[in-house]
């Protein structure tokens, strides 16, 4: 309870900022500028029962389509060695990511870290941003990874998972 009070009394009100995160594939820590489409959805059927006309029943059903996780990073010409690392991990068009993917959202000293994991995935889309001779934007490389489900995990879950 005391920890909750100190969190509420801190300036951040216990809210985790969205700019402190680390992405790991297996034991490799990777740097991305943006990770999006962090979600989990259930497919369900709605059934109306004959004897109960005041409400409907919602039943979950097996997944009909895969979810995707989108990773974006700026292309760095001075770090060409990273390209081999990304390729070895499966981050290439059609690549299969066989190691666990863990997204760690870092809290501050008042809040806990959050962990989101998926077991494996397939890179279903790879693209490089638009080239514009008149602009000064950073060239962005983008990966879309199809996966069967993203789970939120605790520190204990991660410890037993990596054994």
Secondary structure per residue as TSV (DSSP state, phi and psi in degrees):
chain	resnum	aa	ss	phi	psi
A	1	X	-	360.0	-37.8
A	2	X	H	-64.3	-37.6
A	3	X	H	-64.6	-38.1
A	4	X	H	-63.5	-42.6
A	5	X	H	-64.5	-41.1
A	6	X	H	-67.2	-33.6
A	7	X	H	-65.9	-44.2
A	8	X	H	-68.7	-29.8
A	9	X	H	-83.7	-11.6
A	10	X	S	-72.2	163.4
A	11	X	T	-66.2	-26.3
A	12	X	T	-87.3	-6.0
A	13	X	T	58.3	27.8
A	14	X	T	75.7	14.2
A	15	X	-	-91.3	131.6
A	16	X	-	-83.5	128.6
A	17	X	-	-69.9	151.5
A	18	X	T	-93.4	9.5
A	19	X	T	-104.3	-3.2
A	20	X	-	-107.6	99.5
A	21	X	E	-150.1	157.8
A	22	X	E	-131.9	139.8
A	23	X	E	-114.9	131.1
A	24	X	E	-124.0	136.2
A	25	X	E	-115.2	112.8
A	26	X	T	65.6	-124.1
A	27	X	T	-103.3	3.4
A	28	X	E	-89.4	124.6
A	29	X	E	-89.5	128.6
A	30	X	E	-119.9	152.6
A	31	X	-	-107.4	120.4
A	32	X	-	-127.7	147.3
A	33	X	S	-84.7	-22.0
A	34	X	E	-153.8	135.6
A	35	X	E	-126.0	125.7
A	36	X	E	-134.3	174.3
A	37	X	-	66.2	39.0
A	38	X	-	-84.3	97.7
A	39	X	-	-155.3	166.7
A	40	X	-	-143.4	130.2
A	41	X	-	-130.0	149.8
A	42	X	-	-110.8	141.3
A	43	X	E	-90.2	140.5
A	44	X	E	-146.7	157.9
A	45	X	E	-111.9	143.6
A	46	X	E	-105.3	126.1
A	47	X	E	-121.8	132.9
A	48	X	-	-102.1	123.5
A	49	X	-	-88.7	145.4
A	50	X	S	-65.0	-39.0
A	51	X	S	-85.7	-11.2
A	52	X	-	-124.7	90.2
A	53	X	T	-89.8	-3.5
A	54	X	T	-88.6	-10.5
A	55	X	-	-153.6	167.2
A	56	X	-	-114.4	159.1
A	57	X	E	-104.5	137.2
A	58	X	E	-111.5	123.9
A	59	X	E	-119.0	133.6
A	60	X	E	-74.0	149.7
A	61	X	E	-131.6	165.9
A	62	X	-	-59.5	150.7
A	63	X	-	-61.1	138.9
A	64	X	S	-98.9	-23.7
A	65	X	S	-147.9	158.0
A	66	X	-	-82.5	155.9
A	67	X	E	-95.3	161.6
A	68	X	E	-125.4	148.1
A	69	X	E	-115.5	131.2
A	70	X	E	-109.3	124.9
A	71	X	E	-115.3	132.6
A	72	X	E	-130.0	140.0
A	73	X	E	-149.0	154.4
A	74	X	E	-78.6	142.4
A	75	X	-	-79.6	127.1
A	76	X	-	-115.2	113.9
A	77	X	T	-69.5	-23.8
A	78	X	T	-83.0	-7.3
A	79	X	-	-118.9	56.2
A	80	X	T	-66.7	-21.9
A	81	X	H	-62.8	-27.9
A	82	X	H	-61.6	-31.8
A	83	X	H	-60.2	-39.5
A	84	X	H	-67.4	-39.3
A	85	X	H	-62.4	-47.7
A	86	X	H	-61.7	-41.3
A	87	X	H	-65.4	-42.7
A	88	X	H	-63.0	-32.1
A	89	X	H	-80.4	-9.8
A	90	X	T	103.2	2.9
A	91	X	-	-83.8	76.8
A	92	X	S	-151.6	161.3
A	93	X	T	-56.6	124.6
A	94	X	T	78.7	2.5
A	95	X	-	-71.7	144.2
A	96	X	E	-101.4	123.2
A	97	X	E	-91.7	110.0
A	98	X	-	-93.2	-22.6
A	99	X	S	-88.1	159.7
A	100	X	-	-65.8	139.5
A	101	X	E	-103.7	124.3
A	102	X	E	-123.4	125.9
A	103	X	E	-105.3	119.0
A	104	X	E	-109.2	115.6
A	105	X	E	-96.4	114.7
A	106	X	-	-82.4	127.3
A	107	X	-	-88.2	-179.1
A	108	X	-	-98.8	-165.8
A	109	X	T	-67.6	-16.2
A	110	X	T	-95.4	-21.2
A	111	X	S	-120.1	157.8
A	112	X	-	-86.5	155.7
A	113	X	-	-72.3	155.2
A	114	X	E	-117.0	142.0
A	115	X	E	-124.0	130.4
A	116	X	E	-125.1	131.3
A	117	X	E	-133.0	150.4
A	118	X	E	-138.5	147.7
A	119	X	S	-77.2	-46.1
A	120	X	-	-157.1	166.0
A	121	X	E	-159.7	174.0
A	122	X	E	-130.1	133.1
A	123	X	E	-76.7	107.7
A	124	X	E	-95.8	-13.3
A	125	X	E	-153.7	137.4
A	126	X	E	-135.4	135.7
A	127	X	E	-152.1	156.1
A	128	X	E	-113.8	141.9
A	129	X	-	-59.7	172.4
A	130	X	-	-65.4	144.9
A	131	X	-	-97.9	127.5
A	132	X	-	-137.8	111.5
A	133	X	T	-67.4	-18.9
A	134	X	T	-94.5	-10.6
A	135	X	-	-101.1	173.0
A	136	X	-	-129.5	27.4
A	137	X	-	-78.9	161.1
A	138	X	-	-78.4	140.2
A	139	X	-	-74.1	121.7
A	140	X	E	-107.1	132.8
A	141	X	E	-104.5	136.6
A	142	X	E	-131.0	133.2
A	143	X	E	-119.9	135.2
A	144	X	E	-113.3	123.2
A	145	X	E	-111.5	119.0
A	146	X	E	-83.4	136.2
A	147	X	E	-145.3	166.9
A	148	X	S	-92.9	-7.0
A	149	X	-	164.4	138.4
A	150	X	-	-106.1	130.5
A	151	X	E	-119.1	143.0
A	152	X	E	-87.2	133.3
A	153	X	E	-125.9	159.9
A	154	X	-	-98.0	171.5
A	155	X	H	-60.7	-39.1
A	156	X	H	-63.8	-42.9
A	157	X	H	-59.5	-42.7
A	158	X	H	-65.1	-38.9
A	159	X	H	-60.4	-47.5
A	160	X	H	-74.2	-27.0
A	161	X	H	-69.5	-37.2
A	162	X	T	-84.8	-1.4
A	163	X	-	-77.6	360.0
